[in-house]
Amino acid sequence: MALDTMGYVQAIEEFIVKMEKIPELIHPDTQKAMEPLCHILGIARVEAVFYETLDLEEQKWGGKVVFYHGDEADLERCLQFPEQTEEGNMMEYLIFQTKGAHDWDDQEKEKIEVFVKMLFTFHGRVRTMQVVEKLTFRDQEFGIYNLAWYKKYISQLIEQGEIGKYAACYFDLRHFSVINQQIGRQRGTMVMGKFIRNLQKKLSNQEIVCRVEGDNFAVLFLKDNLNLVMRYLKGAAVVYDEKEQKRVWLGAYAGYYMIPVSCKSAASILERLRTALNMAKNVRKTEYVFFDEELMQGIRMGKMIEATLPEAIHKQEFQVYYQPKIMLKDYRLVGAEALCRWFKDGKVVAPGEFVPILEQSNLICLLDFYMLEHVCQDIRRWLDEGKKVVTVSVNLSRAHMGDMDLLDHILGIIEKYQIPHKYIEIELTETGTDVDFNHLKTLVSGLREQGIATSVDDFGTGYSSINLIRELPWSVIKIDKSFLPGKYEQDEHKRMMIKHLIAMAQDMDRECIVEGVETVEQIKLLKESNCYLAQGYYFDKPLPVHEFEKKLMEI
């Protein structure tokens, strides 16, 4: 039977045009692209068997793919075309003739061979595209998509008008550096990979998990799956030792954004996600935050505070207030904590309104040094006036931990006013923030060598409390007020916990103080626990300098 030459040429051209648009090896459009050509050539079925190596080909261990199936195939009449990729993989194309059709002649076989060569070329292009995609759009460590693909996929959904169906999440694994310390970096990486891949398995092909960097990831998911994603990121156990079934618990800080139909860019989504995550992790200290209009107003307020800080410092709008520390044996004033108050336009701005915002931008460092300098000025004046002086603790944000010359900067301010080192205590808050442990240890040790006391504030509220007091040479452990039973609270667990915390600190030769003391019952509990240092509203609220000076005169 003569071959329809004109029809064949047209079918070839149509095949080439359609195959150029097919992005994947296995794609539903492949059948449509092949159909006219297969019909003209009398092909009923096109299969390919893939072998990773020549040895596996000899053993016939491979994976089969069907690219085309039309009329009933004659399984006894099949042409085989082996091909080898540049990587050494083997492919064998199987072309089955239509049942009942005439046998292919040499001309038809030659054209079928050309068809197979073209098909192999297209598949080679797809493999090349997949390699490029892997290098460009995939994280090489975990094999998941990266931030570049996240942006591209969002842009595609915006262009298609589908983005309004989706929500987005940006998350940061909680305390992952501590997990690395506990089980080792290699196992830690394995655990991270499992946690992320398990999340991807819970989602559909339309939804993606991408790695941004380090232990930061982004998710794009259908809004109907919001609860699923939130439950998973709240925390899940991941096995790192199959033999002994050892597990760690992984959870995340997360920022969420319910994407509106009107969204115009991937960049705007990422900006909102980062803002929400930062608010959850560094400001509200909570597991997650949704980006909304209220959050936007807070951001505008934050920018205003950041912009006005230098002028406020220049005008000395920030004032030092001193909260007394009391010895419970005789209720004598033995120290104080320096606390910041901002007086702006005749009003007091609460620390909770500006300190978390300044911590986000590291402007808190500027304010910390301002506070230390003003404390030194006050102590210098008290000494010059012959007043009795007590040790004053000055708070230092963990944001300073990136300053390799921090010790010199602290000493520089203290020496500028020639303050005896025994009158200054540097107080660092125990937070969940991951800092360079060695840098922290160097700072605390360096201050100790200079005779400057150091204290860990809010002890018991962070993640690695035991490590903090075991490894670092603190002078003082300051136990958070949350461990104290309230005025009408009968909580034996709290009573037991605070007694053990106090005993542990003292057994490790650390001075112990409890903050937030407000009742006689709390004082009685502290005395029973052999803790005789306290501060709180029972004794005094934070006092302006002139009122605190009166307290000094009573010593």
Secondary structure, 3 states (H helix, E strand, C coil): CCCCHHHHHHHHHHHHHHHHCCCCCCCCHHHHHHHHHHHHHCEEEEEEEEECCHHHHHCCCCEEEEEEECCCEEEEEEEEEEEECCCCCEEEEEEEEECCCCCCCHHHHHHHHHHHHHHHHHHHHHHHHHHHHHHHHECCCCCCEEHHHHHHHHHHHHHHCCHHHEEEEEEEECCHHHHHHHHCHHHHHHHHHHHHHHHHHCCCCCCEEEEEECCEEEEEEEHHHHHHHHHHHHCEEEEEECCCCEEEEECEEEEEEECCCCCCCHHHHHHHHHHHHHHHHHHCCCCEEECCHHHHHHHHHHHHHHHHHHHHHHCCCEEEEEEEEEECCCCEEEEEEEEEEEEECCEEECHHHHHHHHHHHCCHHHHHHHHHHHHHHHHHHHHHCCCCCCEEEEEECHHHHHCCCHHHHHHHHHHHCCCCHHHEEEEEECCCCCCCHHHHHHHHHHHHHCCCEEEEEEECCCCCHHHHHHHCCCCEEEECHHHCCCCCCCCHHHHHHHHHHHHHHHHCCCEEEECCCCCHHHHHHHHHCCCCEECCCCCCCCEEHHHHHHHHHCC
